[in-house]
Structure formats: structure tokens, C-alpha cells
Amino acid sequence: MTTQHDRYQGMQAGGAAAVDAVTVAPPVRAEPLGGHGRGRSASPFARWWRGRDEDARWVRPAFLALLVATALLYLYNLSASGYANSFYSAAAQAGSESWKAFFFGSSDAANSITVDKPPAALWPMALSVRLFGLGSWQILLPEVLMGLATVGVLYGAVRRRFTPAAGLIAGAVLAVTPVAALMFRFNNPDALLALLMTVTVYCLLRALEGARTKWLVWAGVAVGFAFLTKTLQAFLILPPLALVYAVCAPTTLRRRLGQLALAGLAMVVAGGWWVAIVELWPASSRPYVGGSQNNSFLELTFGYNGLGRINGDETGSVGGGGGGARGGGGWGESGIDRMFSGNIGGQISWLLPAALLLLVAGLLVTRRANRNDSARAAFLVWGSSLLMTAGIFSFMAGIFHEYYTVALAPYIAALVGMGATVLWEERRSVLASAALGGTVAVTAYWSYVLLGRSTDYLPWLRWTVLIGGLAAATGLVLAARLGRRLVLGAAALGLAASLAGPVAYSLTTVSEGHAGSIVTAGPAVAGGRGGPGGGGPGGGDDGLGGRMQPPGQAQGQGQAQGQNRQGGPGGGMGQPPTGGRQGQGQSQGQLPGGLPGGRQTGERGMGGGMGGLLNGANVNAKVKATLKQNAEDYTWAAAAIGSQNAASYQLATEKPVMAIGGFNGSDPSPTLAEFKQYVADGKIHYFIASGGQGGGPGGNSGSGITSWVESTFTKVTVDGTTLYDLADEK
């Protein structure tokens, strides 16, 4: 393949007019975003709107249009998800009431126990609730803003070395990736993690431009805060990034190693300050560290949230791991094809084959470049991040959920944007045009396969994508022989065919609400895997995971409360939920233009509004009024087994509700003796019955507490919900 890599480096701004409109710009010089030298007569707004001197006039408006379109997509129907994952929403509500709960990430404002993650992802939500009050938009809007920031940072990272078109393609691919359209509208920590990982790569690429210590240190800071978002997952890309910098940075080896040491120190400080405070804080005056068995954040980090996710040995887990030859155990088969299989494929893999092919192509194009070539380094950084993260996800034997794959979306999008535009520049080469056409053909076929996994989902679309994609691929292969207009038409058709499937899935995703602990994007999918019960949450025979109830079934303050179908209460705390549909009542929505809105399936709580391991409970007005009565006289208005149960009542009443046993109901907090003392001191008003669920390896405290309460206190039934008044002994 003939390379024009030197032309990339040597082009001047004045040559931009000679470049086709699809690529439109010379490679970006190592300078900050924004215009320079525009003349003093131009207004600040005009200079900002115009962008860089070397940019065509359409570049800045196109970028802003991308952000606006992404915002409209992510904001559409946002409140349909209600409080989304009530586990984290309750913690945000608690943090808005108590700065101590804010700092620790406590599940309730009285600080009985924390969530099973560090608190960084909770802080934006808690601040939003503190400023604007509790509600669905206040919880979820920060996630949308994280999505917009991720698209913007990705655009900046890609266009600095390549072209504005490359940045726009990358940003668009990220925005319409189905799992991104899901998670940037949902309040799990993954949205902030994806943003911080993208910022990390951006800072590293800036550092590689001139061996800039400042930018490498900022990369370390971003990783540190990513650790405070989702612990060790933040470190997955560290080995390849450090290796790329150590080899490719344009300075001496000694200085490279010193810079990496400084970046490592910055990472430790940025992520370690909070850990040090928590570990040094007296356990008697701080909340219990949720997810741990010994009230230790370090144990949580390296156990349940760390190595346990890799080998499946997760003490206190709902049961994951253990898998046999192909691994995965209760969380679905692991293996090299995991990212392509079942329901997981429809979340993330639409352009994954293209990204892998374009990674190889990009490395071939830059194969003769110098050691410190920034274009090759960019392919190595984005590509190694993708391969490392996808490899870990594919073979991990512990808890794995489909939505984890949002971490791959920025890497895939960057490789597609960079690789497509590099091959376009080389299109007069037979090998380059063949590679570009072949990539489009593979993408169209894979979209055809993925669209076929959803029964009766837009059958016309899969054939349109396949035929259009193959036609575009043919035109691109013949690029050297066709006229400019025909080639541009083939490129546009190829881009449309490649994005049609993800766009449809994303529109279906935003048309419905999602709630519970495990959610999936897109329509129902047959034969999914990747979660408990073989088929797995969101990926079983019907694939209906985490979708909201039809309108009219509500929780608390008028917010829709959808029930995730995977983990009904019948499963029992501490056990993997069973697959299969448990929902009551389905509705088929439709988007403008005939796109299906997807089925909306919800599971109402069992008798008395009781929730489950992965789902919240339905709290009616009478129960809410009962719990709020005289609540100011108690530290906790109530206590319930499991965080999802407790969260629902806390969000409805906005009063602290103790989550016995934490998320899984298996944490030894509080012990029976501690609970008895709380009751004796008059700190808890009601105990909310949960059918005897709960109790973990730490002495079955949940079961013991339930038995003691049932035998000691008077049962009160309020509109089908069983409560025990802990101020009224039998």
C-alpha cells in the first residue's frame, strides 16, 4: 500500500481547498482549539464561530450541529426512566441532604452504609439535587451532559491529528452507539467512567505531541478520578498507554520514564486522597463500606469490585462466576466472541469489526513512520485501549452486564473516524480502496446479522442496510476509476448504511424508559447471553431488560417506577435472578417515521409493594404517608432488606431508610445486635417486610433481623404493604 503519510505532515493551511469536502482540512497542528490571528475587527463571537484559521467555514457549525443533535437524542423522553437505578438515585438524594453522605457516597442521609462503588459518579447528581430538588431530570441531566462532553472531547482528540471530518465521524459514531444512548441517559457510574477514559486518552495524545509533562500528569489525574468512579476498571488501559508513551514520546528514554513516574504519582494522589481518608476515618463514626465483608474499601476494591470480577470469586456477590472451559458461569459464557454474541452484540458491536479492520489499515499506512509519529501513536493508543478492555470483558468470569460495554464506544468511534479518513486519503491506491470498500461491506453484513436477532424488528431495514452497504462498497473499491461525485456518493451511502442499524437501535432505546440495576439498549433480542441464567439479564429469550412499566404505574413523587424483569423477588437475595419474562402488561410504542419504540415491560412488586434484588418497590400514597408520619423523631424512618427496596421508600418519602445488608443483602451491616441497639435507642420507626429475603455470609444478619422483628413487634398492613412498628412491641 502506497503511503501518503508524509503529505499528512507537510500540508499547509493554504492547501485545504484542494482536499475533498469529506476530509476537508489539513492535519491539525499542535495548538489549542480555537481561532488565532483572525484580525482585531472580528467580534469574539465571530472568531469563536469561525474556529481555526485553517478550517473550512462549515467545520465549526458542523461540530455544533453534532452536539445539538446528540443533546436532542439524549434528552428525548428523558423523564420516562423516572429515577432509573434507584440504588444510585437514593444515594444522590442522601448526598443532597448530608455533606457527610455526599463525601462517603452513603445510601441514606443518616449514613448507615455506602453504595458498593466510590462516590465520584454520585457527586454531580447529588449537587444537582441539592440545587434543583429531587426529580428525574435532576438525576439524569448530569449524565446527558457527560455524554455531550464525551462526544466533544473525542472530536477534539481525533481532529487534532487527523481532520475535522475524522472527528465528526468519530463523534457521530459514539453518539448513536446504542449502549451509549442508553448509559448517557442512565445514572450508573459508567457514563462518568467513559468520559474520564476519553479525557485520559486525549491528554496522553497531547502529551505525545511534544513529550509534554503537563498533559501526561493531567492524564494521570483523569485516571485517578476514574478510579474514584469505578475502581480498578479505570486501570484496564494503563499498561498499553504507558507502553505507547514509553516507546513513542519524542524525548529521551530517561525523561519518558520520569514523566511516567510523575503521571503515576498524580494518579495516586488524585485517586488516593479519598481512599486514605476513608481508611483512616474511625469505623465507628463513618458509614459501613457497602459491598465489603470487613468494612474496608481496600477489600471492596481488590475483592468484590476487583479481582473477583476477573476470576469470579466475589465474596458477597449475587453469584457470578465460575464458568468452566468457556468461563462466565452464571453471568453468561465468556470467550473471544462475547462482544459479538446475543444481546451484547446489539449494544456495542455494530462497528467493532470495522474498528478492528481500520486499526490494521491505519498501522499499515503508518508503518514506515518514525518512532515518534503522532498518527501511528494515535492508532496504537486507541487500538490498544480497545483490545485491552474488550479482552478483559470477553474472558472475565465474574459479574458482567451488557451495559459495561459503553467503555468500548469511544475507542471504536475513534478508530472508525481515523481509519476511514486515512483510507479515503489513500483511495487512489488499489489496496486502500479495497480495504475501505471491504470494511463497509463487512459492516453492512454485520448490521444485517444484528438486526436479524430482533424478531420482527424493522425487517425492511436489514435488507436496505445490506444492499446499500454492498453497493457503497463496490463504489469505494472502484474509487480510482469513478468520478469524484460518484465516489463521494458511495462514501455517503456507505456511512449511512453503516450507521442505520445503530441509529435505529438508539431511537428505540430513547423512546422507552429504563429502570432497575441491569438495563439494555434496543429492542428485544433472542438468544442473548451475558448475565445470570445463561440468557442473562436483558439477554434471555425475550431480552426485555430494565424497561419501564406502561404509563400509569408510578412510584413516589409521581415518578414512573419500572421494574427490571430479571431479578424478581422470588429469586431471593444472594441468588442470581432467573431469566425469562416476569413483566405484567406490555405496550408497543412507535416513534415518528414508523420506527418501533420497543416493548415496555415492567414487573410490579410482589404483594405489599415488595421489590427485589435488582428492582425497587412500588410505594403507594398510603404507605408513603405512614412512613413520613413522625419521621423527624427518628434517625431512620424505616429499614428494609437490600438497597433497592430501601431506595424506593427513601425516594418516595425523602427520609432516610436503612438498607440492611447493602445492595446484595449480604453485607454484615448492621448485625442483629447493632440493629437491636438502634431499635432500643428509638432510631428506627418501621421495618418493611421483604418475605424473609436477605442475609449473607456474615451470620445471616438479614434473616436474623427479620425473624427477631416478626416475633417481637406488631405487624401493620398498609394498603397491601407489611410494616412492623418498631415502637410497638407485641
N, C-alpha and C positions, 0 to 999 in steps of 0.2 A: 504494500500500500504506500503510495507516494504521500509524504507528509508535507504539509504547508505550515508546520508549527512555527518556523522562523518568521513567516509572514504575520502570524498572530502577534509576535513580539514587536515587529518592526513597523506595523501600520501606524500612521499618524492620524490625528483627528480630521485633517482635511480629506482623507480618503474615505470617509464614511459614506459619501454619496455613491460610491462605486459598489457598495455592498448591497445585496438584495434586501428587500424590505423585511424579510423574515428574520434575518440576523442583525441587520441594521446597526452596527456600531463596531468600532474597533475594540480590541480588548481594553479593559479598564486599567487605567494607570493606578499605581499605589497611592491613592489620595482619598480623603474622606468624601462621603456622599455630599452632594450639593454643588451648586454652581460657583464658579470662580471667574473673576475678571469679566463681568458682564457689562461693565460701564456704570458709572455713577448715576446716570439719569434713570436707570430702571428701578422700579419700586421693589421693596423686599418681596412682596407677594409675586411679582412678575419673575424675579430671579428664582424664587422657590418653585414656581410653576414650571419654569423652563428647564430646571435641572442643570445638568453638567453642560459645559461648553460643547463637548464632542457629541452629545446626544442629539438624535433627531427630535423634532418637535413633538412627535407622538409618544415619546418614551415615558415622560413623567405622567401625562394623562392616562396612559395605558396602565401604569403601575397603580395609580389612584383608583382607576376603574376596577382593577383586580381586588384591591382592598374593599371597595364598596360592595362588589358582587359577593365577596366572601362574607362580609358582615351581614348582608341581606340573607344569604343562605343560612348562616348560623343563628341569626336572630329569629328567623321564621318559626312561628309556633313554639317559641322557647318555653313559655309557661306551661305547656302541655305536660311537661315532665314533673310538675309540682316541685317537691323537694328533692327529686332524683334519688340519690343514695342518701336516705335519711340518717345513716350512720355518720356521715361527714357533715350533713346539714345540722344535725343536733350539736355536733362539736363546734360548728361555726356560731350557732346560736349561743352556746355556752361562752365562747370566747368574746362575743359581743357584750356579755353581761359581766364577765370577770376577767381582769387582766392576767390573773394567775392561770385561769383556764386557757386563755389565749396563748400564754407562753408555753405551757406544757402540752397543749392540744387535748385538753380534757373532754370527756364525753358530756359532762354536765358542769354547770357553774359552781357546784359545791365540791368539785374536784375529787370524785371517788375513784375514777380510773381514766386513763388516756385512751385515745384510739391506738390501733396497732401500727401506726406509722409516725414518723416525726412530723412536726406541725407546720412546716413551711407552706404546704398547699392549703392549709386551713386559714392562714393569716389573711390573704386577700378577701376571702369570703367573710371572715369574722369582721374585718374592718368595714366591708360593705354593709353588713347587717347592722353594725354599730352606728353607721352614718345614716342609713336609709330605712332601717327597720327590717323585720323578718318577712320574707316572702320569696317566691320562686325566682323572680328576676334578680333580686338582691343576691341570691345564692349563685345563680348560673351566669349572670352577666360577666363576672370576672373571668370565667372560663372562656367565654366568647372573645374577650379582649386578649387572652393568652393565645387563642388561635390566630387572631389577626396579627399579633406580634410575631408569632412563629412564621407566618407567611411572609411578613415584611423582612425579618432577619434572613430567612432563606433566600429571598430575592436578592438582598444585598450581598450575601455571601457568594452566590453563583455569578451574578453580573459583574462583580469586581474583576474577576479574571477572564470571564468569557464575554458574553454580550447581553444587552438588555433582553433580547428575545429568550436567551437561555434562562435568565432569571424569571421572566414572566411564565415560561413553560413550567419551570420548577414550582413556582408559587401556585399556579393553577392546578397542577397535579396534586400537590399537597392538599389544597383546599377541598377538592372533590373526592379525595380518598375516603371511602365510606366510614372507616373506623375513625378518621379524623373528624368527619362531620358529626359523628356520634360523641366522641370524647371531648371535643371543644365546646360541647353543649351540656356536659355532664360534670359532676363535681367530684370525681375521683382524682387522686394525685397525678394521674398520667398526663393531663393537659400541661401542667406546670413542668413536669419532667421533660416532655417533648420540647417545650420552649427552651429550657435550660440546656438541653443537649445540643440543640441547634445553635444557641449562643456560644456554647463551648467550641463547636467546630468553626464558627465564624471567627472567634477570637484566635484560634490556632492558625487559621489561614492568614489572618492579618499578621500574626507573628512570623509566619513563614516568608512573608514578602520581603523582609529585610532583617531577619533574626531579631525581632523587636521584643525585648524582655517584657515591656509593659503589657503587651497583648497576650503573651504567654501566661503572665501572672493573672490577668483577667480570666483567661480560660480556666485556671485553677480555682479561682473564686466561684465561677459558674458551676464547676463540678462539686465544689463544697456545698453550695446551696441545693444542688440537685440531690446530694446525699441527704440533706435535711428534708427532702421531698419524698424520696422513696428508697432510702438507704443504699444498699450495695448495687442496685440496678444502675445507679449513676456511674459505677466504676467499670461497666462492661466494655466501654470503648477506650478506656485509658491505655491499655497495653499497645494497641495499634497506633493510637495517636502519638504516644510518647516515642514509639519506634520511628514513625514517619518524621517527626521533628528531629530526632537524633541523627537521622540519615540525610535529610533534605534541607535543613536550615542553612542559609548561606553564611556560615561563620565557622570558626574552628571547632573541633570536637570538644575541646575543653570548655569553651564558652557554651556550647549547646548543652552539655551535661550540667553545667552550673545553672543555666536558665531553667532546665527541667527541675532541678532541685528547688529553686525558688518557687516555681509554679506548684510543686508538691507541697511546699510549706504553706503557700497561700490557700491551697485546697484544705489542708488540715485545719488551718485557723478558721476558714470560712465555714467549715462543717463541724469542727470540733468544739467550738466555744459552747454551743448549746449542749452537746453531749457531756462535756465536763461539768457544766452547772447541774445538769440532771443527776449525774452520778455522784456528785459531791453533796447535793442537797439532802438533808436528813429524810429518810424514807417516811418517817412518822408525820412529816408536815407537807408532803407532796402527794399527788395522786399516784395510784398504782400504775406501773407501766404496762398498758394493755398489750396482750399477745405474748408476754413473757410468763414464765413459770416461777421466776425468782425475783420479780420486781426489779429487773435490771434491763436498761436499754441496750447495753452491750450484748446481753444474752439474746434479746429480741433481734438485734442486728445480725449476729452471726448464726443464729439458730433459725427460728420460725421465718424471719424475713431474709435470711441469707443463704447459707449452705443448704439448709433444709429445702429450699426451693429447687436446688440443683439435684440433690440425691434423694429427695422425697422423705427424709427423716425429719418431720416437722412436729415436734412435741407441742401438743395443744391445738393441732390443726383439726380441720373437719375431716381429715382422712386422705389426703392426696398421695401420691407417690407410690412407689414400689414397683414398678412396672415390668419386670421380665425382660425378655430379649429386646423388645421394642419399647420398653420403658413406658412411663406415663401413668401406669396404674389407673386409679380412679379418675384421673384428670385427662384421659384420652391417650391414645398411642403416641409415642414420640417417634422421631425418625426424620430423615433428611427431607421428606415430603410434607412435614407437618404444616408448614406455612402455606401449602397449596391445597390442603385437604379440606373436605367438608365445609363447614361454616367458616373456618378460619380463612380459607381462600378468598371468599367473598368480602372479607373485611379488609384485606391488605394486598392480595397477590395480583391484582389486575395488571399492574405494570412492573411487577417483580421480575418476570423473565426479561422484559425489555431492559430493566436496570442492570441486570447481570450481563446481558449481551453488550450493552453500551459501555459498561465498565471495561470489558475486554477490549472493545474497539478503541476507547479512549487511551488505554495503556499502549495499544499498538501504535496509534497515531503519534504518541509522545515518546516512543521507545528510544529514539536517538537523542533525546533532550539531555541537557546537563543534569547533574545530580540535584541541583537546587532549582530546577524548573518548577514554576508555580502551578502550571496547568497539570502536569503529571502528579504533583503533590496533592492537588485538589481531588483528582480521581482516586488516589491512594487513600486519602483521608475519608472521603465519603464512602468509598467502596469497602474499606476495612471496617468502618463503623457498621455498615450494613451486614457484612459477613459475620462479624463477631456477635452482634446482637441476635441475628437470625439463627446462627448456630446454637447459641445458648437456649433460645426459645424452642428450637426444634428438638433438643435432646434432654431438656430438664425434666426430671421425674416428679417434681413436686407440683404444688398448685400452679396451674396455668389457666388463664382466661383469655378468650379471643381478643378482648379489648387491649391486652398488653401490647398487641402488635402496632398500636399507634406510634410506638417508639421507632418503628422502621420507616414510617411515612416520610419524614424529612430526608432520610438518606436515599430512598428510592426516588423521590421527586428531584433531588439534586442531580443524581446520575442521569436521569432521563433528560433533564434540561441541558446539562453539559454535553452529554454524549450525542444527543440529536443534533445540536447546533454544530458541533465539531464535524460530524459526518456530513452535514449539509454543506459546510465549507469545503469539504473534500469530495463533493458529489461527482465531480468530473472524473474521479478515479473509479474504475470498474469495481474494485473491491469495496470502496466506501459506499457507492450507490447500492451495491448488492447487500452490504451489511445493513444499510438504512432500510431498504425495502424488506429484507428478511425480518428485521426487528418489528416492523409494522405488521407483517403477515403473522408472525408468532403471537403478537399482542392481540390481533383480531381473533385468531383461533382460540386463544386462552379466554378471551371475553365471551366467546361463543360457548365454551365449556362451562364457565362460571354462571352465565345467565341460564343455562340449561339445568342447573341444580335446583332452581326455584320453580316448583310446579306451577304452570300456568302464568308465570310472571313475564309479561310482555313478550310472547313468543316471536312477534314480528321483529323485535329489536335485535335478538341474537342473530337472525339471518341478515338483517340490514348491516350490522356490525361486521359480520364475516365477509359478505360480498363487498361492502365498501372498503374494508381493510385490505382485501386481496387486490382490488382494483387500484387502490392507492399504492400498494407495494409494487405492483407491476410498473406503474408510472415512475416510481422512485428508482427502481432498478434500471430503467431506461433513461435516467435523468440526463446523461451525456448526449442523448440523441434527440430529445424532445425540446421544444421551445420553452422559453422562460415561463410563459403563462401556464402552459400545461404542467410544468414541474411544480410551480407554486400551487396550482390547483390540486395536484397529487399530494403535496405536503399538507395542505389544509384538510383534505379529505382523510389523510392518514391520522392527523391529530384528532379530528372529530371522531373517527372510528375508535381510536384508542381510548378516548375519554368518555364515550357514550355510556358504556356499562357502569363505570364508577359514578358518573353523574346521575344516572337513573337510581342506583342504589342509595346515593346520598340524598336525593329528593324524597325517596321513600322513607329514609331514616328521619329526616327533619319533619316529615308530615305526622309523625306519631310521637307520643310521649314515652319516655323510658324511665323506669324506676327499679329500685332494688340493688342488690350487690353485684349482679352479673348481668350485663346488658350486651346486646349485639346489634350491629347495623344491618340495614337492608331487609328484604322480605324473608319469609320462612324458607328454610333450606333443608332438604332431605339428606340424611346420612352424615350429619355433622359429627365432629369429634373434637375433643379438646377440653372436656370437662367431666365431672362426675357421671358415672353411669354409662360410660362408653360413648354414647352420643354426646353427652355433656351439655351443660347449661347453654342454652341458646343454640345448640347444635345437635339436638336429638332428631327424632323422626320428623317432628314438625318445626323444629328450630325456632320456636317462639320464645325468645328470651327477653325478659325485662321490659315487656311492653305494657303500656298503661291500660287501665280499665276504661271501658266506654264512659263518655261523659255522664255525670250524674252520681258517680260513686266518688266520694270525696273524703279528704282527711283534714282534720283540724281546722285551720283558718281558711277554709274554702279551697285548699289546695288539693288538686287531684292526687290521689294516692293509688298508684298502680302497684300490682303485686307481681313480682317476678315469678314465673311459673316453675322455676327449677327447684326451689327449696321449700316446699310446703311444710307446715308444722308437723305433718305426720312423719317426716323424716327424723325428727328428734335432734336435739342439739348434740354436737360432737360426731355426727354421722354425715357422710356425703349425701346430698339430696338426690332423689331419684329423677330420672329423665321422664319424658312423656308429658302430655298436656294435662294441666290441672286447672286451667283457667275456666272461668264462668262467663259466658257471654262474649261473642266476638262481633266486631264491627269492621266493615270493609270501607276504608276511606279512599278518596280519589283526589289527586292533585289536578290543578288546571292543566289542560292539554292531554288528559287521559292517562297520566301516569298513576299507577295504583299507589295508594297511601300506605299499603301494608296492613296486615291484620293486627288488631289491637286486642291482646288477650291479657286478662288480669285474673288474679286469684284472690277472692275475698278471704279475709282471715277466718279461721275456724271459729267455732262457737265462742261468743263473747268478744269477738274482735281480735282474737289472739293472732299474733304474727308468727313468723318462723325464723329460722337461722339466717336466711338471705333476704327476708322480706319484713316490712313493717306491718303494723296492725292498723285496722280501721278504727278510728276514735270518733264516736258519735258525740253529739252535743251534751247528752245527759252525763256521760262518763267524764267528759271534759269539765263540766260544771262541778261534778262531785270532787274531782281531783283538785280543782282550784280552790275549793272551799277551805278556808283557814290555812291555806298553803304557806302563808307568811310565817306561821307559827312553827314551821318545821324546816330543817335543813334540806330534806328531800320530800317533795310532795308524794312520791311513790318510789317503789323499787320493782324491777322486773328482771326476769332471767333473759340475758342476751341483749346486746346493744341495739339491734334493730327493733326489738319490742320496746325497749326503754325510749329509744329515739322518737318513735311515733307519738308516744304520750307527752314527751318533753316538747316536741314541736307544736303539738296541739295546745298545750297549756302554757308554754313558755316558762315553765317552772322546772327546777332540777329533778330529774328522775334517775335513780341509781341503776346502772347496768350491771347486774350481778353476773360475774364470770366473763365480762368483756364480750367481744364480738362473737366468739365461738361458744360462749357459755362455759368454757373450760378453764379460764384463768382462776386461780385460787384467791379471788378477791370479790367480796370480803369472805373471810372464813365464817363458819357458823358462830363462833364465839364473838367475832367482831360485829356480826350482824345483830346478835342478841344485845350487845352493849349499845349499839346505835338505837335499838328499839327502847331499851331501858332508859336511855338518855332523852327520849322523846324526839329523835331526829328524823324519823321516817313515819309518814302518816299511813300510807296504804301499801299493801303488797298486791301486785297484779298477777293473778294466777296464769300459769302457762302450761298446764297439763303435765306438770312434773318433768318438763324438759330441763336440760342443763346438767351441770356437774361435770367436772373434768378430772384429770389425774391427781389433782391436788386435794384429794379427800372428798370428792363429790360434794363440794360445798353447796352447789345449786340445789341438788336433790335434798341435802340435809336441811337447808333453809326452808325449802318448800314443805317438807314433812313437819318441821317444827311449827311453821306458821299455821298450817292446816289443823294441827292438833291443839293449838293454843289460842287462836283468835277467831273472832266471829266473821263468818262469810257474809258478804253483801253482794247481791246480784243487781247490777245497774244496766238495764236495757240489754241483757244478754251477756254482759261482761262480769266476770267473777273477780271481786276485790276482797281483800281482807283488811279490816280496820285495825291497825296495829296499836291503836289507843283503846281498843275494846276487847279485853280478854273474855274468853268463854266463862 
